[in-house]
Amino acid sequence: MTYVKDADAIPAAPAAPEGLEATAEAAMLIVFIGPPGAGKGTQAKRLLAYLGIPHLSTGDLLREAKSQDSPLGRLAAQYMDHGRLVPDPLVLEMVGQKLNEPQYAKGCMFDGFPRTLQQARSLDESLALRGTPLSLALELRADENELINRMLKRAAAEKRVDDTPQTIAQRMDVYKKQTAPLLEYYTKRGLLETIDAMGSPDEVFERIKVAVDRRRA
Ligand code: ADP
C-alpha cells in the first residue's frame, strides 16, 4: 500500500471497500477524456469486456438520476439540458459514493469524469488515499466536424435532449475551455495516451488496446 507524503493535508475519505487491500496491486484505473461524440462510452464498454474492469460514466449516472426525478437529477437537469457542466461538488459526491462500492476495488474506467481540473485533483487525492493511483488517461481525439455529424446521427437514434445543434456547440465549447486543460495535467504526470478516434469503432478499439497493453506490461 502506498501512502502520499502529504496525506494528512487531504480530508478524510470513507473507509476503503472490503477486499481492496488484496486487489490493490492489480487495480487498473483508466480515465477517458474526449470531446462529446468522440466515442468514450462506446470504447469504455469494449474495454470493459477486454479488461474486466467496471465502467463508471457520470453522464449515465446523471441521466439515471434525472429519469428517476431525484433531487440530484432535478438539479443536474438544469445544467445538462443546456450543455453546461453540473457543479463539481455534486459530481464529486456522486462519484465518491459510487467508488466505495466493492465492484470498483479491482479498478475502474471513468467515462466523462473528470471534466474539470478540480475534479481531476480531487480524484487523485481519493485514489492516493485508497492506494490505487490512476494507471492511464486515454484521450480520444477526432475532427470537430466528424464529432458534430456523429452527434446529430445519435440525436436521431437516441433522442437525447442535449444532442441539439445549439447544445452540441455549447458542449464543444465547454470541453475546450474546461476539460481540455486536463490533457496537460495528465501529460505532466506521464499518464496521457492520445488515441486517434477517427475511423470505425473497431479500428479505434485496436489502437486503445495497444496503448493499454503497453501500460500493463
Ligand atoms: P458527452 O460526452 O456526449 O457530452 P456525457 O454523457 O458524458 O456526454 O455527459 C452529458 C452531460 O452530463 C454533460 O454535458 C454534463 O452536463 C453532465 N456531466 C457528465 N459528466 C459530468 C462531469 N464529470 N462533471 C460535470 N458535468 C457532467
py3Dmol code that shows the C-alpha trace and the ligand (Angstrom):
import py3Dmol

protein = """\
ATOM      1  CA  MET A   1       0.000   0.000   0.000  1.00  0.00           C
ATOM      2  CA  THR A   2       1.461   3.386  -0.973  1.00  0.00           C
ATOM      3  CA  TYR A   3       0.845   6.473   1.092  1.00  0.00           C
ATOM      4  CA  VAL A   4       1.074  10.008  -0.251  1.00  0.00           C
ATOM      5  CA  LYS A   5       3.545  12.272   1.536  1.00  0.00           C
ATOM      6  CA  ASP A   6       1.014  14.945   2.407  1.00  0.00           C
ATOM      7  CA  ALA A   7      -1.880  12.605   3.073  1.00  0.00           C
ATOM      8  CA  ASP A   8      -2.546  14.436   6.369  1.00  0.00           C
ATOM      9  CA  ALA A   9      -3.488  17.523   4.423  1.00  0.00           C
ATOM     10  CA  ILE A  10      -6.187  15.684   2.499  1.00  0.00           C
ATOM     11  CA  PRO A  11      -9.671  15.492   4.012  1.00  0.00           C
ATOM     12  CA  ALA A  12     -10.610  12.089   5.400  1.00  0.00           C
ATOM     13  CA  ALA A  13     -12.133   9.713   2.879  1.00  0.00           C
ATOM     14  CA  PRO A  14     -14.635   6.976   3.643  1.00  0.00           C
ATOM     15  CA  ALA A  15     -13.113   3.594   4.561  1.00  0.00           C
ATOM     16  CA  ALA A  16     -11.796   1.523   1.672  1.00  0.00           C
ATOM     17  CA  PRO A  17     -14.222  -1.092   0.398  1.00  0.00           C
ATOM     18  CA  GLU A  18     -13.719  -4.608   1.633  1.00  0.00           C
ATOM     19  CA  GLY A  19     -11.273  -6.666  -0.390  1.00  0.00           C
ATOM     20  CA  LEU A  20      -9.440  -3.592  -1.682  1.00  0.00           C
ATOM     21  CA  GLU A  21      -6.187  -4.368   0.134  1.00  0.00           C
ATOM     22  CA  ALA A  22      -5.900  -7.726  -1.575  1.00  0.00           C
ATOM     23  CA  THR A  23      -6.551  -6.453  -5.075  1.00  0.00           C
ATOM     24  CA  ALA A  24      -4.935  -3.005  -4.985  1.00  0.00           C
ATOM     25  CA  GLU A  25      -1.774  -4.282  -6.703  1.00  0.00           C
ATOM     26  CA  ALA A  26      -3.698  -5.437  -9.748  1.00  0.00           C
ATOM     27  CA  ALA A  27      -6.098  -2.496  -9.905  1.00  0.00           C
ATOM     28  CA  MET A  28      -6.174  -0.621 -13.191  1.00  0.00           C
ATOM     29  CA  LEU A  29      -7.776   2.796 -13.198  1.00  0.00           C
ATOM     30  CA  ILE A  30      -8.330   4.495 -16.501  1.00  0.00           C
ATOM     31  CA  VAL A  31      -9.727   7.901 -17.323  1.00  0.00           C
ATOM     32  CA  PHE A  32     -11.316   8.609 -20.726  1.00  0.00           C
ATOM     33  CA  ILE A  33     -11.058  12.176 -21.977  1.00  0.00           C
ATOM     34  CA  GLY A  34     -12.500  13.455 -25.196  1.00  0.00           C
ATOM     35  CA  PRO A  35     -14.962  15.901 -26.675  1.00  0.00           C
ATOM     36  CA  PRO A  36     -18.628  14.965 -26.891  1.00  0.00           C
ATOM     37  CA  GLY A  37     -19.196  12.408 -29.637  1.00  0.00           C
ATOM     38  CA  ALA A  38     -15.621  11.047 -29.511  1.00  0.00           C
ATOM     39  CA  GLY A  39     -16.896   7.603 -28.526  1.00  0.00           C
ATOM     40  CA  LYS A  40     -15.882   7.468 -24.864  1.00  0.00           C
ATOM     41  CA  GLY A  41     -18.895   5.411 -23.819  1.00  0.00           C
ATOM     42  CA  THR A  42     -18.643   3.002 -26.760  1.00  0.00           C
ATOM     43  CA  GLN A  43     -14.950   2.382 -26.242  1.00  0.00           C
ATOM     44  CA  ALA A  44     -15.202   2.162 -22.444  1.00  0.00           C
ATOM     45  CA  LYS A  45     -17.763  -0.636 -22.851  1.00  0.00           C
ATOM     46  CA  ARG A  46     -15.427  -2.540 -25.178  1.00  0.00           C
ATOM     47  CA  LEU A  47     -12.515  -2.099 -22.827  1.00  0.00           C
ATOM     48  CA  LEU A  48     -14.698  -3.335 -20.004  1.00  0.00           C
ATOM     49  CA  ALA A  49     -15.157  -6.612 -21.845  1.00  0.00           C
ATOM     50  CA  TYR A  50     -11.418  -6.790 -22.612  1.00  0.00           C
ATOM     51  CA  LEU A  51     -10.055  -5.952 -19.162  1.00  0.00           C
ATOM     52  CA  GLY A  52     -12.949  -6.969 -16.934  1.00  0.00           C
ATOM     53  CA  ILE A  53     -12.915  -3.627 -15.134  1.00  0.00           C
ATOM     54  CA  PRO A  54     -16.219  -1.897 -14.338  1.00  0.00           C
ATOM     55  CA  HIS A  55     -17.243   1.278 -16.103  1.00  0.00           C
ATOM     56  CA  LEU A  56     -18.319   4.449 -14.304  1.00  0.00           C
ATOM     57  CA  SER A  57     -19.997   7.016 -16.533  1.00  0.00           C
ATOM     58  CA  THR A  58     -21.009  10.246 -14.813  1.00  0.00           C
ATOM     59  CA  GLY A  59     -23.235  11.093 -17.803  1.00  0.00           C
ATOM     60  CA  ASP A  60     -25.122   7.783 -17.375  1.00  0.00           C
ATOM     61  CA  LEU A  61     -25.396   8.265 -13.596  1.00  0.00           C
ATOM     62  CA  LEU A  62     -26.716  11.792 -14.034  1.00  0.00           C
ATOM     63  CA  ARG A  63     -29.204  10.723 -16.725  1.00  0.00           C
ATOM     64  CA  GLU A  64     -30.389   7.952 -14.403  1.00  0.00           C
ATOM     65  CA  ALA A  65     -30.853  10.434 -11.530  1.00  0.00           C
ATOM     66  CA  LYS A  66     -32.754  12.663 -13.936  1.00  0.00           C
ATOM     67  CA  SER A  67     -35.056   9.899 -15.124  1.00  0.00           C
ATOM     68  CA  GLN A  68     -35.798   8.974 -11.505  1.00  0.00           C
ATOM     69  CA  ASP A  69     -36.600  12.617 -10.839  1.00  0.00           C
ATOM     70  CA  SER A  70     -34.452  12.555  -7.681  1.00  0.00           C
ATOM     71  CA  PRO A  71     -33.360  15.881  -6.114  1.00  0.00           C
ATOM     72  CA  LEU A  72     -29.886  15.395  -7.662  1.00  0.00           C
ATOM     73  CA  GLY A  73     -31.467  14.588 -11.013  1.00  0.00           C
ATOM     74  CA  ARG A  74     -33.683  17.667 -10.989  1.00  0.00           C
ATOM     75  CA  LEU A  75     -30.744  19.893 -10.147  1.00  0.00           C
ATOM     76  CA  ALA A  76     -28.423  18.243 -12.669  1.00  0.00           C
ATOM     77  CA  ALA A  77     -31.007  18.580 -15.445  1.00  0.00           C
ATOM     78  CA  GLN A  78     -30.830  22.361 -15.217  1.00  0.00           C
ATOM     79  CA  TYR A  79     -27.205  22.150 -16.386  1.00  0.00           C
ATOM     80  CA  MET A  80     -27.231  19.064 -18.614  1.00  0.00           C
ATOM     81  CA  ASP A  81     -30.141  20.139 -20.751  1.00  0.00           C
ATOM     82  CA  HIS A  82     -28.228  23.292 -21.707  1.00  0.00           C
ATOM     83  CA  GLY A  83     -24.895  21.587 -22.308  1.00  0.00           C
ATOM     84  CA  ARG A  84     -23.302  23.039 -19.193  1.00  0.00           C
ATOM     85  CA  LEU A  85     -21.317  21.130 -16.593  1.00  0.00           C
ATOM     86  CA  VAL A  86     -23.041  20.003 -13.433  1.00  0.00           C
ATOM     87  CA  PRO A  87     -21.261  21.734 -10.487  1.00  0.00           C
ATOM     88  CA  ASP A  88     -18.163  19.929  -9.166  1.00  0.00           C
ATOM     89  CA  PRO A  89     -19.400  19.321  -5.581  1.00  0.00           C
ATOM     90  CA  LEU A  90     -22.462  17.423  -6.857  1.00  0.00           C
ATOM     91  CA  VAL A  91     -20.441  15.296  -9.252  1.00  0.00           C
ATOM     92  CA  LEU A  92     -17.703  14.611  -6.707  1.00  0.00           C
ATOM     93  CA  GLU A  93     -20.192  13.499  -4.078  1.00  0.00           C
ATOM     94  CA  MET A  94     -21.884  11.191  -6.571  1.00  0.00           C
ATOM     95  CA  VAL A  95     -18.606   9.639  -7.793  1.00  0.00           C
ATOM     96  CA  GLY A  96     -17.248   9.325  -4.221  1.00  0.00           C
ATOM     97  CA  GLN A  97     -20.263   7.275  -3.172  1.00  0.00           C
ATOM     98  CA  LYS A  98     -20.108   5.099  -6.241  1.00  0.00           C
ATOM     99  CA  LEU A  99     -16.375   4.380  -5.944  1.00  0.00           C
ATOM    100  CA  ASN A 100     -16.914   2.918  -2.494  1.00  0.00           C
ATOM    101  CA  GLU A 101     -18.906   0.070  -3.979  1.00  0.00           C
ATOM    102  CA  PRO A 102     -16.871  -3.149  -3.762  1.00  0.00           C
ATOM    103  CA  GLN A 103     -17.067  -3.742  -7.541  1.00  0.00           C
ATOM    104  CA  TYR A 104     -14.653  -0.836  -8.064  1.00  0.00           C
ATOM    105  CA  ALA A 105     -11.986  -2.291  -5.771  1.00  0.00           C
ATOM    106  CA  LYS A 106     -10.341  -4.047  -8.699  1.00  0.00           C
ATOM    107  CA  GLY A 107     -10.281  -0.994 -10.911  1.00  0.00           C
ATOM    108  CA  CYS A 108     -12.439   1.441 -12.777  1.00  0.00           C
ATOM    109  CA  MET A 109     -12.865   3.032 -16.154  1.00  0.00           C
ATOM    110  CA  PHE A 110     -14.020   6.605 -15.741  1.00  0.00           C
ATOM    111  CA  ASP A 111     -16.026   7.918 -18.657  1.00  0.00           C
ATOM    112  CA  GLY A 112     -16.923  11.620 -18.729  1.00  0.00           C
ATOM    113  CA  PHE A 113     -15.095  12.176 -15.459  1.00  0.00           C
ATOM    114  CA  PRO A 114     -13.026  14.121 -14.521  1.00  0.00           C
ATOM    115  CA  ARG A 115     -14.111  17.066 -16.637  1.00  0.00           C
ATOM    116  CA  THR A 116     -12.540  19.927 -14.709  1.00  0.00           C
ATOM    117  CA  LEU A 117      -9.172  20.421 -13.018  1.00  0.00           C
ATOM    118  CA  GLN A 118     -10.898  20.429  -9.649  1.00  0.00           C
ATOM    119  CA  GLN A 119     -12.452  17.035 -10.401  1.00  0.00           C
ATOM    120  CA  ALA A 120      -9.077  15.674 -11.563  1.00  0.00           C
ATOM    121  CA  ARG A 121      -7.285  16.837  -8.417  1.00  0.00           C
ATOM    122  CA  SER A 122     -10.000  15.517  -6.186  1.00  0.00           C
ATOM    123  CA  LEU A 123      -9.927  12.140  -7.947  1.00  0.00           C
ATOM    124  CA  ASP A 124      -6.144  11.942  -7.500  1.00  0.00           C
ATOM    125  CA  GLU A 125      -6.498  12.667  -3.791  1.00  0.00           C
ATOM    126  CA  SER A 126      -9.146   9.997  -3.223  1.00  0.00           C
ATOM    127  CA  LEU A 127      -7.211   7.429  -5.224  1.00  0.00           C
ATOM    128  CA  ALA A 128      -3.984   8.202  -3.358  1.00  0.00           C
ATOM    129  CA  LEU A 129      -5.815   7.561  -0.104  1.00  0.00           C
ATOM    130  CA  ARG A 130      -7.050   4.218  -1.423  1.00  0.00           C
ATOM    131  CA  GLY A 131      -3.523   3.367  -2.553  1.00  0.00           C
ATOM    132  CA  THR A 132      -4.719   2.842  -6.148  1.00  0.00           C
ATOM    133  CA  PRO A 133      -3.390   5.687  -8.319  1.00  0.00           C
ATOM    134  CA  LEU A 134      -4.529   6.220 -11.904  1.00  0.00           C
ATOM    135  CA  SER A 135      -2.861   3.938 -14.431  1.00  0.00           C
ATOM    136  CA  LEU A 136      -3.654   5.819 -17.606  1.00  0.00           C
ATOM    137  CA  ALA A 137      -5.527   8.742 -19.146  1.00  0.00           C
ATOM    138  CA  LEU A 138      -6.813   7.974 -22.651  1.00  0.00           C
ATOM    139  CA  GLU A 139      -7.555  10.953 -24.843  1.00  0.00           C
ATOM    140  CA  LEU A 140      -9.858  10.270 -27.783  1.00  0.00           C
ATOM    141  CA  ARG A 141      -9.123  12.875 -30.443  1.00  0.00           C
ATOM    142  CA  ALA A 142     -11.264  13.497 -33.508  1.00  0.00           C
ATOM    143  CA  ASP A 143     -12.044  16.162 -36.038  1.00  0.00           C
ATOM    144  CA  GLU A 144     -14.766  18.550 -34.856  1.00  0.00           C
ATOM    145  CA  ASN A 145     -16.961  18.230 -37.965  1.00  0.00           C
ATOM    146  CA  GLU A 146     -16.896  14.453 -37.656  1.00  0.00           C
ATOM    147  CA  LEU A 147     -17.934  14.746 -33.993  1.00  0.00           C
ATOM    148  CA  ILE A 148     -20.836  17.024 -34.796  1.00  0.00           C
ATOM    149  CA  ASN A 149     -22.065  14.646 -37.512  1.00  0.00           C
ATOM    150  CA  ARG A 150     -21.869  11.682 -35.142  1.00  0.00           C
ATOM    151  CA  MET A 151     -23.881  13.501 -32.504  1.00  0.00           C
ATOM    152  CA  LEU A 152     -26.552  14.624 -34.913  1.00  0.00           C
ATOM    153  CA  LYS A 153     -26.937  10.993 -36.010  1.00  0.00           C
ATOM    154  CA  ARG A 154     -27.125   9.905 -32.378  1.00  0.00           C
ATOM    155  CA  ALA A 155     -29.769  12.559 -31.758  1.00  0.00           C
ATOM    156  CA  ALA A 156     -31.987  10.938 -34.372  1.00  0.00           C
ATOM    157  CA  ALA A 157     -31.440   7.439 -32.935  1.00  0.00           C
ATOM    158  CA  GLU A 158     -31.403   8.030 -29.162  1.00  0.00           C
ATOM    159  CA  LYS A 159     -33.353  11.262 -28.815  1.00  0.00           C
ATOM    160  CA  ARG A 160     -31.007  12.681 -26.184  1.00  0.00           C
ATOM    161  CA  VAL A 161     -32.301  16.115 -25.228  1.00  0.00           C
ATOM    162  CA  ASP A 162     -28.759  17.523 -25.195  1.00  0.00           C
ATOM    163  CA  ASP A 163     -27.988  16.488 -28.789  1.00  0.00           C
ATOM    164  CA  THR A 164     -29.490  19.558 -30.485  1.00  0.00           C
ATOM    165  CA  PRO A 165     -27.167  21.650 -32.706  1.00  0.00           C
ATOM    166  CA  GLN A 166     -27.180  24.512 -30.190  1.00  0.00           C
ATOM    167  CA  THR A 167     -26.396  22.320 -27.166  1.00  0.00           C
ATOM    168  CA  ILE A 168     -23.757  20.385 -29.093  1.00  0.00           C
ATOM    169  CA  ALA A 169     -21.954  23.667 -29.861  1.00  0.00           C
ATOM    170  CA  GLN A 170     -22.158  24.642 -26.202  1.00  0.00           C
ATOM    171  CA  ARG A 171     -20.765  21.248 -25.065  1.00  0.00           C
ATOM    172  CA  MET A 172     -17.859  21.567 -27.526  1.00  0.00           C
ATOM    173  CA  ASP A 173     -17.081  24.965 -26.113  1.00  0.00           C
ATOM    174  CA  VAL A 174     -17.254  23.678 -22.533  1.00  0.00           C
ATOM    175  CA  TYR A 175     -14.904  20.829 -23.490  1.00  0.00           C
ATOM    176  CA  LYS A 176     -12.321  23.203 -24.935  1.00  0.00           C
ATOM    177  CA  LYS A 177     -12.433  25.619 -22.021  1.00  0.00           C
ATOM    178  CA  GLN A 178     -12.952  23.376 -19.001  1.00  0.00           C
ATOM    179  CA  THR A 179     -11.844  19.866 -19.910  1.00  0.00           C
ATOM    180  CA  ALA A 180      -9.013  20.263 -22.430  1.00  0.00           C
ATOM    181  CA  PRO A 181      -6.683  21.655 -19.679  1.00  0.00           C
ATOM    182  CA  LEU A 182      -6.733  18.141 -18.206  1.00  0.00           C
ATOM    183  CA  LEU A 183      -4.622  16.969 -21.140  1.00  0.00           C
ATOM    184  CA  GLU A 184      -1.691  18.997 -19.867  1.00  0.00           C
ATOM    185  CA  TYR A 185      -2.408  17.903 -16.298  1.00  0.00           C
ATOM    186  CA  TYR A 186      -2.111  14.222 -17.239  1.00  0.00           C
ATOM    187  CA  THR A 187       0.790  14.778 -19.640  1.00  0.00           C
ATOM    188  CA  LYS A 188       2.788  16.240 -16.744  1.00  0.00           C
ATOM    189  CA  ARG A 189       2.048  13.122 -14.713  1.00  0.00           C
ATOM    190  CA  GLY A 190       3.218  10.878 -17.545  1.00  0.00           C
ATOM    191  CA  LEU A 191      -0.235   9.298 -17.822  1.00  0.00           C
ATOM    192  CA  LEU A 192      -1.589  10.585 -21.133  1.00  0.00           C
ATOM    193  CA  GLU A 193      -2.005   8.424 -24.239  1.00  0.00           C
ATOM    194  CA  THR A 194      -3.652  10.125 -27.224  1.00  0.00           C
ATOM    195  CA  ILE A 195      -5.744   7.906 -29.447  1.00  0.00           C
ATOM    196  CA  ASP A 196      -6.859   8.815 -32.951  1.00  0.00           C
ATOM    197  CA  ALA A 197     -10.647   8.422 -32.638  1.00  0.00           C
ATOM    198  CA  MET A 198     -11.381   8.786 -36.361  1.00  0.00           C
ATOM    199  CA  GLY A 199     -12.426   5.585 -38.075  1.00  0.00           C
ATOM    200  CA  SER A 200     -14.694   2.712 -37.170  1.00  0.00           C
ATOM    201  CA  PRO A 201     -15.259   1.706 -33.530  1.00  0.00           C
ATOM    202  CA  ASP A 202     -13.216  -1.475 -34.220  1.00  0.00           C
ATOM    203  CA  GLU A 203     -10.272   0.479 -35.593  1.00  0.00           C
ATOM    204  CA  VAL A 204     -10.299   2.870 -32.648  1.00  0.00           C
ATOM    205  CA  PHE A 205     -10.529  -0.003 -30.186  1.00  0.00           C
ATOM    206  CA  GLU A 206      -7.465  -1.694 -31.710  1.00  0.00           C
ATOM    207  CA  ARG A 207      -5.489   1.495 -31.060  1.00  0.00           C
ATOM    208  CA  ILE A 208      -6.761   1.632 -27.488  1.00  0.00           C
ATOM    209  CA  LYS A 209      -5.741  -1.969 -26.855  1.00  0.00           C
ATOM    210  CA  VAL A 210      -2.180  -1.205 -27.975  1.00  0.00           C
ATOM    211  CA  ALA A 211      -1.962   1.758 -25.568  1.00  0.00           C
ATOM    212  CA  VAL A 212      -3.476  -0.175 -22.667  1.00  0.00           C
ATOM    213  CA  ASP A 213      -1.308  -3.255 -23.197  1.00  0.00           C
ATOM    214  CA  ARG A 214       1.784  -1.069 -23.251  1.00  0.00           C
ATOM    215  CA  ARG A 215       0.886   0.201 -19.766  1.00  0.00           C
ATOM    216  CA  ARG A 216       0.032  -3.238 -18.464  1.00  0.00           C
ATOM    217  CA  ALA A 217       3.309  -4.815 -19.470  1.00  0.00           C
TER     218      ALA A 217
END
"""
ligand_1 = """\
27
ADP
P -20.930 13.729 -23.767
O -19.551 13.217 -23.572
O -21.529 13.276 -25.050
O -21.061 15.216 -23.550
P -21.906 12.641 -21.187
O -22.929 11.581 -21.154
O -20.547 12.297 -20.680
O -21.907 13.097 -22.706
O -22.419 13.930 -20.381
C -23.679 14.523 -20.580
C -23.856 15.755 -19.671
O -23.816 15.344 -18.290
C -22.746 16.814 -19.780
O -22.970 17.728 -20.831
C -22.846 17.479 -18.401
O -23.938 18.364 -18.320
C -23.153 16.305 -17.480
N -21.909 15.693 -16.927
C -21.456 14.425 -17.182
N -20.297 14.193 -16.529
C -20.002 15.341 -15.853
C -18.934 15.739 -15.007
N -17.901 14.917 -14.730
N -18.954 16.999 -14.492
C -19.959 17.844 -14.760
N -20.994 17.538 -15.550
C -21.047 16.310 -16.091
"""
view = py3Dmol.view(width=600, height=400)
view.addModel(protein, "pdb")
view.setStyle({"model": 0}, {"cartoon": {"style": "trace"}})
view.addModel(ligand_1, "xyz")
view.setStyle({"model": 1}, {"stick": {}})
view.zoomTo()
view.show()
